[in-house]
Amino acid sequence: MHCVRKVTEDLYWVGANDHRLTLFENIHPIPRGVSYNAYVLLDEKTVLFDTADWSVCRQFLENVEAVLSGRPLNYLVINHVEPDHAASITEILLRHPETIVISNEKAFMLMRQFGFSIDGRYEEVKEGDIKSFGKHTVTFVAAPMVHWPEAMVTFDTTNGVLFSADAFGTFGAIDGKLFNDEVNFDRNWIDDARRYYTNIVGKYGPHVQYLLKKAAGIDIKMICPLHGLVWRNNLGYFMDKYIKWSSYEPEEKGVLLVYASMYGNTESAASLLATKLVEKGMTNVYMYDVSNTDISYLISETFRLSHIVFASVTYNLGIYPKMHNYLMDMKALNIQNRTAAIIENGSWACTAGSLIRNFLNDELKGITVLDDTVTLNSSMTSAQEPSMDDMVTSIIDSMK
């Protein structure tokens, strides 16, 4: 049975939801599932914008055929060749031998690498090319490294719809609610949107900034991404988030307190720091155990908040492995422009603090590390309380 939604007068969502997949890209937890979005335009020529993951192919195909209602499919526009969007290309072409695939040179190279049979059935486009389907005219805009090198977006100059590929997407199955104004986005969706951007696209901030500059020059009225909700109003809200995330500026002043504790002593010290911060008026404090919090959530919070406290036990004369993994992900995703403080612990050779400080100074950009380090010998005592008070003062003063 088909399940579609009307987007505009002659544009239809023909995607599908996946609640069975537990790890996006086999790495990031998606407890609320994910949607794979595709769109059919009914003009003088019919157009399908992107396909869907193999896991939802049957539903996707039923949706496409229901909207076409016996009409031929003239064109298939591929904005992004990652398999969660391109896996069903072959199935579409088998059912529609009349279809011509439209994409760019790098995209066709990747399609051939993935084994899609497109020879003789494709039309290559590049930045600025224009294509008319009848009433609707679209232009193609290159979006390299957002977040693959072949990515492009397609802008319908007739109605202002931007088919944005993986840009402006989010984790979470949409479950019937297609548009941003059908949900409380700021309450129920922003965390998934942030976690999606920061972990999938976060490394490529300069490329996103370049795309945003291009977008500023066109009159976008609606954004149709490949994951998540369609934006038909309040576009400035989401654009502002993308500007902050892609420029690595924190969304808000607050403290992310990430701790690595083997037997609870470092955790206890971290809790005391959080309490002291709140007592001094900084209530925007969030604590996470690096050992049982998936790294994608830590990265998302790192993008959101202005300050990070690393509280780590020493392990084999080094940084606790889970904390080191977090630092490596920060480096991989190009995180910068944050203020950091360090709590270190060690029973006989406390080295975690100096190693974390060296990593932040040498491997990351624009990280200000506060001088006030708290050093514990096995557990927190009253002797360390003055140094913790100094850290609280330094954190709060650095926010002014």
Secondary structure, 3 states (H helix, E strand, C coil): CCCCEEEECCEEECCEEECCCCEECCCEECCCCEEECCEEEECCCEEEECCCCHHHHHHHHHHHHHHHCCCCCCEEECCCCCHHHHCCHHHHHHHCCCCEEEECHHHHHHHHHCCCCCCCCEEECCCCCEEECCCCEEEEEECCCCCCCCCEEEEECCCCEEECCCCCCCCECCCCCCEHHHCCHHHHCHHHHHHHHHHHHHHHHHHHHHHHHHHCCCCCCEEECCCCCEECCCHHHHHHHHHHHHCCCCCEEEEEEEEECCCCHHHHHHHHHHHHHHHCCCCCEEEEECCCCCHHHHHHHHHHEEEEEEEEEEECCEECHHHHHHHHHHHHCCCEEEEEEEEEECCCCCCHHHHHHHHHHHHCEEEEECCCCEEECCCCCHHHHHHHHHHHHHHHHHCC
